[in-house]
Amino acid sequence: MARVSLGGWLLRLGGYALLVLGGVLTIAPFYFMFVFATHQRSEIFGFPPPIWFGEHFLTNYQILIEKIPFWRAYWNNFYLALMTTITSLFFCSLAGFGFAMYQFRWREQLFAVVMATLLIPAILNLIPFYLLIYQIGWINTPKALWVPAMASALGIFMMRQYIISAIPKELVDAARIDGCSEFQIYWRVVLPLIRPALGTLGLITFIGSWNRFADVNVIMRTQETKTIPVVLRTLQGATDVEWGAIMAGTALMVAPLLLVFALAARQLMEGLTSGAVKN
Amino acid sequence: MRKSVGTSTSGQGSPPLAMRWSSFQRRYAPYIFVSPFFILFLVFGLYPTLFSLYMSFQAWTPSDGWGRWKYVGLENYTFTLTDPMFWRSLWNTIWLGVFSGVPQHLIAIPLAFVIHMVLSRFKTFVTAVYFLPYITSSVAIALIFNTLFATNNGVINLAIAHLNTWPLLGALLPDQNINWFTSANIKYALALVVIWQFTGWNTLLYLSAIQAIPKDLYEAASVDGATRLQQFRYITLPLLRPMMFFAVSLTIIGNMQLFEQPFVLLNGGASAATPGGQTATMYMYRTAFEWLEMGTAASIAWLLFVFIGILTYLNNLIFGRAARGGD
């Protein structure tokens, strides 16, 4: 019955063409990052610039680990992201559970405060945050970065939304009758049931803290405590910039995120938008 | 409903210990569960913010030593408000906000519509490709684009040179290599990077809103003979307004704080040569950590805070009423 018109076909064809063109433009910088990581500096800025992989990745890698403590920085990134993720999964789901499952005085007002903090522009707090860390003597210590990030407003919001939609109140009451304490209800009943939401929040938190720069840059002053974005940036300041090595380092920094994203893209994208749509 | 638990003793004095403990718990547990966020917020969010308000009326530099501030009244504010560099950086930020923000939405809305209309099986894959830049570190992105923007033999300049040989397009494009790192050009380079990085995020937001639009609306419209374009104009666009409000709010807040991309692309802010690329937050950063004028930097932060508040309020006036269904 449904006859497709010529105009419909043209629109569809134009649509495909547009999507492919946009996709190529989106992927291209990543592609060149990996290609440049395998070329020396003279080749990257030669004519024509390389468009296929070369054989100098190991040379670039050598330069990279000579000039900066690359794997130390990599570990710092990993440690920071891991601590932030584990602690915020715990505190955000606990608070989300509190807001979703209990009636208590000031609940709406407290939740409004949580949401309002999302509107405070983070980078404007950089200077006072630095001064506070300076004052309490946490400069050059990783806890200065992960302790303040242990419970995020976005995480609490996501957890609350998911718990409201996924956990029936009767289940919680049944657990109470069976003699569970309130914390046991959270830990043994609710937590196992909200795994998908925990997965999404975990991904978002891990990616977000893996990529942190501005605050890490001012808090971590010694080479041993810096993370990859910060040390890679210092390479850029040299007089002879080793762009091949920088691209190799950038590729190694981005690669794990690309891998994780390839495995969990659907869950991540759905999780990111579900809260936005429901409201 | 739960009274069966303790019926044996009900009506004979105080309820059993287990039950009192349970109601005590139920009453106070939620406060304990939500408290970590508020403790962290008070210590690492609210206190520093209020402290920066206090700092903005003081003169202090780290070499003075902790606690040796000097009250200077409104001096930091009058200095900032009469500082041409502040206004220049604010203007750059607004320019960049408009020229990187508006195209993001102008591309993302039709893109989301096309993805929704044309694709079925590969929808997630295609959206994921467009979304990729959003999850990538801004520093990594700026470093990559730093090589792509090279004046001689940079990939972007070579692509423009190649497009120049095309019949119609060539007339629109400059026929010489562009030096992207001059004061006049750097903001175009920055705008391109920001558009590239955040269009996919907005596409995802709009796509999720488009998918929530009931199918029968489109079916009814096509029965009435509406073309795809008319459907887009009269169904999709009006119903997207709440999402537009949300997405534009995020863009405003994000764009007014642009820091990492200009900071890295300008190699920490070579501002003498390229004042055109200095954003307001970058200026704040340099005032604090290069020139070590903490009080002045705090005043910049507070002025920006007020400014972002005004913009968000204006956005609320334009989109917000319709978003809340008051149109």
Interface residues (C-beta under 8 A of the other chain):
Chain A: G7 G8 L11 R12 G15 Y16 L18 L19 G22 G23 L25 T26 I27 A28 P29 F30 F32 M33 F36 I44 F45 G46 F47 P48 P49 F91 C92 L94 A95 F97 G98 F99 M101 Y102 F104 R107 L110 V113 V114 T117 L119 I120 P121 A122 I123 L124 N125 L126 I127 P128 F129 Y130 L131 L132 Y134 Q135 V147 P148 M150 A151 A153 I156 D173 R176 I177 S181 E182 F183 Y186 I207 W210 N211 F213 A214 V218 P229 L232 R233 Q236 G237 W243 I246 M247 T250 M253 V254 L257 L258 F261 A265 R266 L268 M269 L272 T273 S274 A276 V277
Chain B: M1 R2 V5 S22 Q25 R26 R27 A29 P30 Y31 F33 V34 P36 F37 F38 L40 F41 V43 F44 G45 Y47 P48 T49 F51 S52 M55 P62 W66 I107 L111 V114 I115 M117 V118 L119 T124 V126 T127 A128 V129 Y130 F131 L132 P133 I135 T136 S137 S138 V139 A140 I141 L143 I144 F145 N146 T147 L148 A150 N152 N153 G154 V155 L158 W196 G200 L204 L205 L207 S208 A209 A212 T227 R228 M243 F246 I253 M256 Q257 F259 E260 F263 V264 N267 G268 T281 M284 Y285 A288 F289 M294 A297 A298 A301 W302 L304 F305 I308 T312
